[in-house]
Amino acid sequence: SPATPPKVAIQNGTAYFSWNGKTSVRAYDVCGDNDTLLFSVDRAGFETSVALDEVMSATVVVLAKDSVGTALGRSDRIYMDNGTVAEVGVVYSSGGH
């Protein structure tokens, strides 16, 4: 299983996220400031994306979840305006925290 957390990037107002090699991921929670849930999206192939057009948040972070909704890891929290890292991501070894 991967030692690196899920990846997230923002391009032209859309967030793209993936977790290389982590096949148990079934869904992602996309969260804004203070972990406010913005979107829950099913994993779509290798890379999943969601438009952030209406999002009023300074930062965005992605939680990867398995089929029963257990959080497997979280991406870096990045600033929406420039993509720099606000908080480093983490892999949950036991699934959840």
Disulfide bonds with the S-S distance in Angstrom:
none
